[in-house]
C-alpha cells in the first residue's frame, strides 16, 4: 500500500503528514519526541489495508512548523485536535508512541467523542520514572551543549547511534533507514532546539512532570497498552500499572523489544493492533 507525503495548514502552521489507505475508519498515529512520522512507515502499509491512516509530524519535528514558544503536552493536544479538523476527520482511533501516547491520552480524556479507541505504545505520562538520558537534559547548560554538538556532522552521527542504543533492544538490528533519518533530522535547522524544549516541557530532573495514570479509569473508550519488555526509556512496569487502572483495557508486552515496537517488531505490532481494532470495530 502506497504511503504518500502530504501537507496541510493547522491554525496557520504548515504541517506535514503521511497518509495511506483510502477506505475504512480513520486511524491517527502519533510519534514521540526526537522522532517524526517516519517511525510509522514500517506499519502504515499493513494498517492501510483496513483503515485510512494519518501520521503527522508534530510541531518541531520533521516537516512541520518550528520553532514555537510552547512545546507542552497541552499544546500538542490542541494541535492534534486542530489537525483532525483540518482533514475533516470527526473521530479516529488514536495510537500514540512515547510523547504521542501522552498526547493521545490527553485528547481521549478531553474530547472522548473524537477517539473511538486508544493505543498507548510505550507511552509517556503513565509514571514518574524515565531514563536519565532525558532527565539530564534539564540540567542548566547541558541541553544547549548537546544541541550545539548534535548539529555538527560527527555529533549528528553520534546522536543517531546513541538513540538507537537507547530505543532498540538490539541496536545492531536498527534499520539503516531509521539511522539515516535520525541523522537527517539532527541537521535540520531548529529541530534539536525544538526537541530540547519538548523534552524539558515534560521531563525534569525528578522525572516526568505530567502523570495521568490516576485518570485512566475515566477513559470512555477501549484502550490497548503496548510495551517492549526491554524498553530503556520507560520501564514496562508502567504498562502493567496502567492496565490495572483501565475499565476496558488490553495489554500486550512484546519480548526482546525496546521503545519503538512499530519499528523493531512491526509484524508483531500490527498483528496485535489489528486484533484490538477489529474486536472494537474501530
C-alpha positions in Angstrom: 0.0 0.0 0.0 1.4 3.4 -1.0 2.4 5.9 1.7 2.0 9.4 0.5 3.6 12.6 1.9 1.1 15.5 2.1 0.8 18.8 3.9 -2.0 21.0 5.3 -2.5 24.1 7.4 -3.2 23.8 11.1 -4.2 27.0 12.7 -1.9 29.0 10.5 1.0 26.5 10.8 2.2 24.3 8.0 2.0 20.6 8.9 3.5 17.7 7.0 1.9 14.2 7.4 2.0 10.8 5.9 -1.2 9.2 4.6 -2.0 5.7 3.4 -5.3 3.9 2.6 -8.5 5.1 1.0 -11.2 3.1 2.8 -12.0 2.2 6.4 -12.2 4.2 9.6 -9.6 6.8 10.3 -6.5 5.8 12.3 -4.2 8.5 13.7 -0.6 7.7 14.6 1.4 10.0 16.8 5.2 9.8 17.2 7.4 10.5 20.2 10.0 13.2 21.0 13.1 13.2 18.9 11.3 11.4 16.0 8.8 12.2 13.3 6.1 10.4 11.3 8.8 8.3 9.6 8.7 5.9 12.6 5.3 4.7 11.4 6.4 3.7 7.8 7.1 0.2 8.9 3.5 -0.4 9.8 1.4 2.0 7.7 1.1 -0.1 4.5 -0.3 -3.1 6.5 -2.6 -0.9 8.6 -3.8 0.9 5.4 -5.4 -2.3 4.2 -8.3 -1.8 6.7 -8.0 1.9 7.7 -7.4 5.4 6.4 -4.1 6.1 8.2 -2.7 9.5 9.0 0.7 10.1 10.7 1.6 13.8 11.2 4.9 15.4 12.1 4.2 17.1 15.4 5.3 20.7 15.6 9.0 21.0 15.9 9.6 17.6 14.2 10.4 16.9 10.6 8.4 18.9 8.1 6.1 20.8 10.5 6.4 24.3 11.8 9.2 25.3 14.2 10.3 26.9 16.4 7.4 27.8 18.7 7.1 29.3 22.1 5.1 26.3 23.5 6.0 22.7 23.3 3.9 21.5 26.2 1.7 18.3 26.1 -1.3 20.6 26.3 -0.2 22.4 23.1 0.4 19.2 21.2 -3.1 18.0 22.3 -4.7 21.2 20.8 -2.6 20.7 17.7 -3.8 17.1 17.1 -7.4 18.2 17.5 -6.9 21.0 15.0 -5.1 18.6 12.7 -8.1 16.3 12.6 -10.3 19.3 11.9 -8.1 20.4 9.1 -8.5 17.0 7.5 -12.3 16.9 8.1 -12.0 13.9 10.4 -14.6 13.9 13.2 -13.3 10.9 15.0 -10.5 8.4 14.8 -8.7 5.5 16.6 -5.6 7.2 18.1 -2.3 5.3 18.6 0.5 7.2 20.3 4.1 6.2 21.0 6.0 7.8 23.9 5.1 11.5 23.9 2.5 10.7 21.3 0.8 8.4 23.8 0.5 11.1 26.4 -1.0 13.4 23.7 -3.4 10.8 22.6 -4.4 10.1 26.2 -5.0 13.8 26.9 -7.2 14.0 23.8 -9.2 11.0 24.8 -9.8 12.5 28.2 -10.6 16.0 27.0 -12.7 15.1 23.9 -13.8 11.4 24.2 -16.2 11.7 21.3 -13.2 12.2 18.9 -11.4 9.0 20.0 -13.0 5.7 19.1 -10.2 3.6 20.5 -6.9 4.4 22.1 -3.4 2.8 21.8 -0.7 3.7 24.3 2.6 2.4 22.9 5.5 2.8 25.4 3.6 5.9 26.4 4.6 8.9 28.3 2.5 10.2 31.2 2.0 6.8 32.9 4.6 7.1 35.7 7.3 9.4 37.0 10.2 7.2 36.1 12.1 8.0 32.8 15.6 7.4 31.6 18.3 9.7 32.9 19.3 10.3 29.3 16.2 12.6 29.1 16.2 13.8 32.7 19.8 15.1 32.2 18.6 17.5 29.5 17.0 19.5 32.3 20.5 20.4 33.7 21.3 24.1 33.1 23.7 24.4 30.1 23.9 20.7 29.3 21.0 20.7 26.9 22.4 23.6 24.9 25.8 21.9 24.6 24.0 18.7 23.4 22.2 20.7 20.8 25.3 22.5 19.6 27.2 19.2 19.2 24.3 17.4 17.6 24.1 19.9 14.8 27.6 19.1 13.6 28.1 16.1 11.3 30.0 13.9 13.8 27.5 15.0 16.5 24.6 14.1 14.4 26.1 10.7 13.6 26.8 10.1 17.3 23.2 11.2 18.2 21.7 8.7 15.7 23.7 5.8 17.0 23.2 6.8 20.6 19.4 7.0 20.1 19.5 3.6 18.5 21.3 2.2 21.6 18.6 3.8 23.8 15.4 2.9 22.0 16.1 -0.5 20.5 16.5 -3.8 22.4 19.0 -4.8 19.8 20.7 -1.6 18.5 22.7 -3.5 15.9 19.4 -4.5 14.3 18.2 -0.9 14.0 17.0 -0.3 10.4 19.6 1.6 8.3 16.8 3.9 7.1 15.9 4.8 10.6 19.5 5.7 11.5 19.8 7.8 8.3 16.6 9.6 9.2 17.8 10.4 12.7 21.0 11.9 11.2 19.0 14.0 8.7 16.6 15.3 11.4 19.5 16.4 13.6 20.9 18.5 10.7 17.5 20.3 10.1 17.5 24.0 11.3 15.7 24.3 14.6 15.0 20.6 15.1 17.2 19.9 18.0 16.2 23.2 19.8 12.5 22.2 19.4 13.2 18.7 20.7 15.1 20.1 23.7 12.2 22.4 24.5 9.7 19.5 24.1 11.7 17.2 26.5 12.0 20.0 29.1 8.3 20.7 29.0 7.5 17.1 30.1 10.7 15.9 31.8 12.6 17.4 34.8 15.5 16.1 36.9 13.0 14.1 39.0 11.2 12.5 36.1 8.1 13.1 34.1 6.2 16.2 35.0 2.7 15.2 33.9 1.5 11.8 35.1 -2.1 10.8 34.3 -2.2 7.2 35.5 -4.8 8.1 38.1 -7.2 9.3 35.4 -7.1 6.2 33.3 -10.3 4.9 34.9 -12.1 7.9 33.4 -11.5 6.8 29.9 -14.7 6.1 28.0 -13.0 4.2 25.1 -11.3 0.8 24.9 -7.6 1.2 25.4 -4.7 -1.0 24.4 -1.3 -0.8 26.2 1.7 -2.0 24.2 5.2 -2.1 25.6 8.6 -3.7 24.9 9.9 -5.7 27.8 13.4 -4.2 27.2 12.3 -0.6 27.0 15.2 1.5 28.3 13.3 4.8 28.1 10.2 4.0 30.2 10.0 0.8 32.3 7.4 -1.7 31.3 6.2 -1.8 34.9 4.3 1.3 33.9 2.4 -0.7 31.3 1.2 -3.2 34.0 0.2 -0.4 36.3 -1.7 1.4 33.5 -3.5 -1.8 32.5 -4.7 -2.4 36.1 -6.4 1.1 36.1 -8.3 0.7 32.9 -12.0 -0.2 32.8 -11.7 -1.7 29.3 -8.1 -2.4 28.8 -5.9 -4.7 26.8 -2.2 -5.3 27.5 0.5 -6.6 25.1 4.1 -6.9 26.3 6.5 -7.7 23.5 9.6 -9.7 24.4 13.0 -8.6 23.2 11.7 -5.2 22.2 12.5 -1.7 23.1 10.8 1.7 23.0 9.7 1.6 19.3 7.8 -1.6 18.8 6.4 -0.3 15.5 9.9 -0.2 14.1 11.7 -3.0 15.9 8.9 -5.6 15.7 6.4 -4.3 13.1 4.7 -7.6 12.3 4.0 -8.4 16.0 2.9 -4.8 16.5 0.5 -4.8 13.5 -0.9 -8.2 14.5 -1.8 -7.2 18.0 -3.2 -3.8 17.0 -5.3 -5.2 14.2 -6.9 -7.7 16.5 -7.7 -5.0 19.0 -9.2 -2.6 16.4 -11.2 -5.4 14.8 -12.7 -6.5 18.1 -13.7 -3.0 18.9 -15.0 -2.1 15.5 -12.5 0.8 15.1 
